[in-house]
């Protein structure tokens, strides 16, 4: 994570020399890398549901977080605030966090224990 934050300009610079693209890429890496640990944790939670035979819960979580929340929020933050493209990047990091939080909350409820395979 820290290499994406500290080395963002160097990493993006490997792929482009366009100053506008470079700035957006650097901003993207710095913001989204803050959400990576949450996404990883959420992914582990979804895999735990799947491993227990409960495929419905992760499917619903993905639909809610990455379709019902992420798309409208990205549009809202990028078009109706001063964030512009950074609004999309912030949305990704926020949704990764929500993804993990919902996964933990539902896993702790224990409904996955009742799934019949």
C-alpha positions in Angstrom: 0.0 0.0 0.0 2.7 2.5 1.0 4.6 1.8 -2.3 1.4 2.9 -4.2 1.2 6.1 -2.2 4.9 7.0 -2.1 5.8 5.7 -5.6 2.6 6.6 -7.4 4.3 9.1 -9.7 7.1 6.7 -10.6 4.7 3.8 -11.3 2.3 5.8 -13.4 5.2 7.5 -15.2 6.2 4.0 -16.5 3.0 4.0 -18.6 2.5 7.6 -19.7 4.2 11.0 -20.1 1.0 12.9 -20.7 0.9 15.3 -17.7 -2.9 15.2 -17.4 -3.0 11.4 -17.4 -0.1 11.3 -15.0 -1.8 13.5 -12.5 -5.1 11.5 -12.6 -3.1 8.2 -12.4 -1.2 9.4 -9.3 -4.3 10.6 -7.6 -6.0 7.3 -8.4 -3.3 5.2 -7.0 -3.0 7.3 -3.8 -6.7 7.2 -3.1 -7.5 3.7 -4.1 -4.6 2.2 -2.3 -6.2 3.3 1.0 -9.2 1.0 0.1 -7.1 -2.0 -0.9 -6.8 -3.5 2.7 -10.6 -3.2 3.0 -11.2 -4.8 -0.4 -8.8 -7.7 0.5 -10.6 -8.2 3.8 -14.0 -8.1 2.1 -12.8 -10.6 -0.5 -11.8 -13.0 2.3 -15.2 -12.6 3.9 -16.9 -13.4 0.5 -14.7 -16.4 0.1 -15.7 -17.6 3.6 -19.4 -17.4 2.6 -18.6 -19.3 -0.6 -16.6 -21.9 1.2 -19.5 -22.5 3.5 -21.7 -23.1 0.5 -23.6 -19.8 0.9 -23.3 -18.2 -2.6 -26.4 -16.1 -2.3 -25.0 -13.7 0.4 -21.9 -12.7 -1.5 -23.9 -12.3 -4.7 -26.3 -10.0 -3.0 -23.6 -8.0 -1.2 -21.8 -7.5 -4.6 -25.0 -6.4 -6.3 -25.8 -3.9 -3.5 -22.3 -2.5 -3.0 -20.9 -2.5 -6.5 -24.0 -1.8 -8.5 -26.6 -0.1 -6.3 -24.2 2.0 -4.3 -21.0 2.4 -6.3 -22.4 3.5 -9.6 -24.7 6.2 -8.3 -22.2 7.4 -5.8 -19.4 7.7 -8.4 -21.7 9.7 -10.7 -22.8 11.9 -7.8 -19.3 12.7 -6.5 -17.8 13.2 -10.0 -20.6 15.4 -11.4 -22.1 17.2 -8.4 -19.1 18.0 -6.3 -15.8 19.7 -7.1 -14.0 16.3 -7.0 -14.4 15.5 -10.7 -12.6 12.3 -11.6 -11.3 12.0 -8.0 -14.9 11.5 -6.9 -14.8 8.2 -8.8 -11.6 7.2 -7.0 -13.0 8.1 -3.6 -16.1 6.1 -4.4 -14.1 3.0 -5.0 -12.2 3.3 -1.7 -15.5 4.0 0.2 -17.2 1.0 -1.5 -14.4 -1.3 -0.6 -14.8 -0.3 3.0 -18.6 -0.8 2.9 -18.0 -4.2 1.1 -15.9 -5.4 4.0 -18.1 -3.9 6.7 -21.3 -5.6 5.3 -19.4 -8.9 4.9 -18.2 -8.9 8.5 -21.7 -7.9 9.8 -23.5 -10.7 7.9 -20.8 -13.2 8.7 -21.1 -12.5 12.4 -24.9 -13.0 12.2 -24.2 -16.6 11.3 -26.8 -17.2 8.7 -24.3 -19.0 6.6 -24.3 -21.8 9.1 -27.8 -22.7 8.0 -26.9 -23.2 4.4 -27.5 -26.7 3.0 -25.1 -27.8 0.3 
